[in-house]
Amino acid sequence: MALNKQPYRGTRDFFPKDKRVRDYLFAVMTKTSESFGYESYDGPLLEEVELYRAKSGEELINEQIYSFTDRGERFVAIRPEMTPTLARMVAQIHRESSKPLRWFSIPNLMRYEKPQRGRVREHWQLNCDVFGSPGRLGEVEILQVAVELFEAYGANESHFEILLNDRSIVDVVFKILMKSTETQTYRLYKIVDKAKKITHEALQKMVSEVGLSLEAENIFYAYLRLDNFEAVKAFLETNNQIEIAAQFNIFIDFAKKTNITKYLKYDPTIVRGLDYYTGIVFEIFDKHPDNRRALCGGGAYANLLQIFNEDALAGVGFGLGDVTLRDFLEVHKLLPNFDIPVNDILLTFQEEGGLDATLKLAQILRQNNLKVITSFEALKFKKVFPTAEKKGVRFVTLMGSDELLKNEIQIKNLANKEQQTLNLNDIESILKLIKA
Amino acid sequence: MALNKQPYRGTRDFFPKDKRVRDYLFAVMTKTSESFGYESYDGPLLEEVELYRAKSGEELINEQIYSFTDRGERFVAIRPEMTPTLARMVAQIHRESSKPLRWFSIPNLMRYEKPQRGRVREHWQLNCDVFGSPGRLGEVEILQVAVELFEAYGANESHFEILLNDRSIVDVVFKILMKSTETQTYRLYKIVDKAKKITHEALQKMVSEVGLSLEAENIFYAYLRLDNFEAVKAFLETNNQIEIAAQFNIFIDFAKKTNITKYLKYDPTIVRGLDYYTGIVFEIFDKHPDNRRALCGGGAYANLLQIFNEDALAGVGFGLGDVTLRDFLEVHKLLPNFDIPVNDILLTFQEEGGLDATLKLAQILRQNNLKVITSFEALKFKKVFPTAEKKGVRFVTLMGSDELLKNEIQIKNLANKEQQTLNLNDIESILKLIKA
């Protein structure tokens, strides 16, 4: 029986033209991260499942993780996210490191998803994080990195927005203003997370089941109506939360000193689940009506190292997946065309005798940092130009019996169609022509 | 209980300085492969186990593979090698593609190994392949790629050699000259594979158990004594194998037209196991006495697509792992130092008021393709230079109360210790200084 030629469900084959797209996405990620002094790291593909259980709770472990027992009876998983690995690594070295640490990585991750638009089982994710007392300025910087990244792809405020909240505000509203118990707070976080995806009636039903006082319910609905930073400030001040309002204002003031403000929009429903965040939380949203989805999410956290019994170390970071990013760039027509490779020159010969000169010239051109393709056999004239086109070269050479006799080569510039005949010993002129 | 901070057994954490080494290794691989017009591809992390069973046989499946059953009852494995994925991908597109296909990839692979020097459970491997009638010139080209790669790392013939054989010669010797049965041939391949690792007595014992005629045994030992290309040619001609000698000579003649000949050494024990090779087979060996091991192996094959019921498609390729490569470069002191990151400038301010100007300047410098680190808070003078050193910057700026008053900035070049004070509005001079 013949084997299946298709990739495993929910994963992708990256043929050269798809790989060029991925290389482009990653190159921009790397360049932008490095422009802020972020250093690249990576971790193992497998981690012990305990690491994910400690951080993410049972839901992820049970339903979404690729876990199995290895031949040495270790219960391991293919990494579904990078943060636990990052925390484990930082826990090893944070004592001896000069803070802040600015790190980024673009790992491949696997989750057992039902494949659909924007969701696959294996994807890559840019992770940018700052560790070590980054404070409000660190929160602003991590948003700057995200903004600069999208701008480097050619996107602007017509394409994306940053929906932002602050977990310390949410905590004050739920715990102090609404006087919720721990269980109620937990349920409120779940409700807020879903608020935009359900009808107002469904929302009211869920809220009524939490068992809040009428006053607390009113505060909750007032909170959900907040839709800009001024309103948040006024709401907090009206409710005598001057300190938290001032704290948030520091963030807003710092943000105004950079180019991120025009993208920021306050959104009370952004809480990033029940995750470990303690400061700002945000999601970058595609504004295109056909692709309304989060492209990137992140926030500030007080301590990822607790599970390693290490001292608290504050940080802020985000993750951005390659699949939704590619969809975003395509729907906005921001993705360059990568169908054809980019090479410098195709060396062909029309008579067997041309092989020696071809191999010799190829080596010299490669030593001069050119991308050089040689034909493995004499290539018929009519095949030369179609081949050159498929290989994306800028120049093509021909060597027939005439040229062989005179030790010459014809070089054609495919852009302007100009053709020159040069002596094979005149390497200087050949290089000058191609490198022009 | 605190969690384990160490990575899963046999895998590696890539802290920034290790990641910089890996990035360097991969950048050279990419540049060299692309200089020959090879196009980058990638495949999924997981494949169905059937794919490996079809190609590699039961040994790999049973003992070395990370396999498990997914939640949809599919029996899958983390890729232990790239060739089956490559074959699966090529099988999808070879009919519509212009040949030859020149492809490369640097995937991470996992095998359940007992960790030791040069062997880990997760490693990366450069795979370079040419598909579609590459012939003897394709064999030479793939060796050229490998040689250019090692030379690009600074290695030469004092560091490495290419031990080479031709499976068609081995087949002629075993099947025609020695008249071995299929079972005997299978056993001879296994013996040859081990010949260099065992004593002569052990070898004789194994050979005597194959049940060959005395004449066949003598041919076998004569074959094993062949140690240069001239001797191979003479041996084949003496035994009336003119055609196969001539075929091999074409390869040798092509090789002589390139820079690979000085590295080539005939070795009758190189057969690359019972694998699918049909033409040349080779291993690149480290010449260092402390690190005598294969760094790279490959060969030519007639048909990888058989398992997909596709037409035969010949190819040639090699694989080169990151762990043995790094050991090789380290033992020969060819690896540059990557302990410190490379950044352009650290912007610091000694008075809170300097923040605004710092954020503004940082943005401009980044737009000019510089790697810029800013401090999140006023940095004491005595901390400025130690921080700059750790971050590997070429320049550092200072802004105290004097500079703030005059809207100026001090810029120090850390290489030549020269310091200049420039006006913050004079961006042109600042850029000129840093980009010089």
Interface residues (C-beta under 8 A of the other chain):
Chain A: A2 L3 N4 K5 Q6 P7 Y8 R9 T11 R12 D13 F14 F15 P16 K19 R20 R22 D23 E34 S35 F36 G37 E39 S40 Y41 D42 G43 P44 L45 L46 E47 E48 E50 L51 A54 Y66 F68 D70 R71 G72 R74 V76 I78 T85 R88 M89 A91 Q92 I93 S98 P100 R102 W103 N108 M110 Y112 E122 S133 P134 G135 L137 G138 E141 E148 K257 T258 N259 I307 F308 N309 P341 N343 L346 L355 D356 L359 K360 Q363 R366 N369 L370 K371 V372 I373 T374 F376 E377 P386 T387 K390 K391
Chain B: A2 L3 N4 K5 Q6 P7 Y8 R9 T11 R12 D13 F14 F15 P16 K19 R20 R22 D23 E34 S35 F36 G37 E39 S40 Y41 D42 G43 P44 L45 L46 E47 E48 E50 L51 A54 Y66 F68 D70 R71 G72 R74 V76 I78 T85 R88 M89 A91 Q92 I93 S98 P100 R102 W103 N108 M110 Y112 E122 S133 P134 G135 L137 G138 E141 E148 K257 T258 N259 I307 F308 N309 P341 N343 L346 L355 D356 L359 K360 Q363 R366 N369 L370 K371 V372 I373 T374 F376 E377 P386 T387 K390 K391
